[in-house]
Amino acid sequence: MKTGSAPGRTAPGVAAARPGRARAGDALKWAFALLPLLLPAGLAAAPFAYIPCQGSHEVSVVDVATRRVAATIPVGRSPAGIAVAEAAGKAYVTNADGRSVSVIDLATRRHTADLPAGSGPVGIAAAPDGRRLYVADWYGNALLVFDTRDDRQLATLALGHAPAGVAVSPDGATVFVAERDDDRVAVVDTRTLAVVERLATGEHPFALGVSPDGRWLLVLNVVSNDVDVFDLDKRRPRTRIPVGLAPYGVAFDARRAYVTNQHAASVSVLDLATATRVADWRTADYPEGIAVDGDRLVVVSWMEDCVQLLDRADGRPLSCTAVGRNPRGFGRFLSAR
C-alpha cells in the first residue's frame, strides 16, 4: 500500500506491485552510489539506520557514516513500521502480514522475539523514556500498549477506523494516533489510557510527528496532499499546508519539518515559525521514511531499494545505499548503535 490507503482492505504491509517501471530507477541508484547515502539533529555518535524492508522480510542496518549496510536482520512477514527505543536498548518492527512485532536487541543486532500484535500492526512509537511501546492495529481498530521491560502487553484501547501513524509527546504524557478512515486524530492520555479528544484533519491522515519542543503536531494527509499543523499548547489547529502528492513521512530539526511525498519523489521543507512551505527537494523515487542526522537528511526510497542522504541545507543528493527490497522506514529508525 503505497498511498496510505488500503484498496480492497488489503493489509497495509502487503507488498504492492511496483508501478510501471519496476526497475527503471536503477540507473539513479547507481549514479548516487558513485557520488563522494526520528532522532534529533546532532546525534552524538554516527548513527545507524534500522530500515524495515517489506519485500525481503528483513531489517537492513545502514551505517550512515560509511554509507554501507552493517547488518541484515531477518524479522517477520512484511515489516513496515519501526520504533527505535534507545533507552530500552531495543528496536521494534511491525510485521503487518505476520500480525506481530519483532524485537531487535540493539547491542547484538539480533532478532530476539516476536510479539502477537492484533490483526494488522502498522504504526508504532516508543515513549521517550523507553518504558512503553504503542502499536496501531489497522484491522483491529485499536491501540496496543506494551511494557518494554518484559515486552508484555498491558492494554488494548479501542479506536476509530484504520489507525495508522502513532506519535508520542516529548514528555510522554500523550499519544496521538491517526484514525485514517475517519479523517481525525485520537488524543490519548497515557496515564489513563483513554481517548480524551479527537482532532479533525484533512483526507486520510496517515503519518504523524510532534516537534522536538512539543509545541506542534503535524498530521500528514495522504489523500488531500497537505499537512495539518496543530498548536499543542492551545490544542487547536494552526493551519493546513499544501505539500506534494501523498505525504508519508516527517522529521524535524529545531526550525523545520521535512515531509516526504511518495508520488512526487520529493521532500517538502516546512518552516515551523511561519508554518509555510519554503522548498521542495527532489529525491529518489517513492520516498517514505525520513530522519534528520546533523547536516543530513536520511530518506528511505521504496522504489529504488535504497537509503538516500541529502544535504540538509539545500537538498543536494549525497548518496544512495542499496538495502533490501521495498524499504519503508515508517517511524523512528535512527540509533546510536
Number of C-alpha atoms within 10 A of each C-alpha: 15 22 20 21 20 16 10 6 11 15 21 27 26 19 19 13 9 12 9 7 8 11 12 12 14 14 11 13 23 15 11 21 18 10 11 7 26 26 21 17 18 13 14 10 11 16 18 22 25 31 33 38 29 29 21 20 22 27 31 27 24 25 22 22 11 12 18 18 19 14 14 19 17 18 28 25 23 28 38 33 33 31 28 27 25 18 13 18 17 22 24 29 36 34 33 29 22 22 24 25 28 24 23 24 15 19 9 11 19 16 20 12 16 20 18 15 25 22 19 27 35 33 30 30 28 31 24 18 13 19 17 22 23 25 31 32 30 28 20 20 22 25 29 21 22 21 16 21 11 8 16 14 17 11 14 19 15 14 21 20 19 26 31 33 31 28 26 26 21 17 11 18 14 18 25 26 32 33 29 26 17 17 19 24 27 21 20 21 16 16 9 9 16 15 18 11 12 16 16 15 25 20 18 25 34 31 28 27 26 26 22 18 11 15 16 21 23 22 31 34 31 27 17 18 20 24 26 22 22 21 15 16 9 9 13 12 16 15 12 19 16 15 27 22 20 26 33 31 30 30 29 25 22 12 12 19 22 24 32 33 30 28 17 21 21 25 29 22 23 22 16 18 8 10 16 16 17 11 15 21 17 17 23 26 23 26 32 29 32 31 28 25 24 16 13 23 26 23 28 34 30 27 26 28 26 32 33 28 29 22 15 18 9 11 19 15 20 17 22 29 24 23 26 22 21 27 32 33 32 29 33 27 27 32 24 15 17
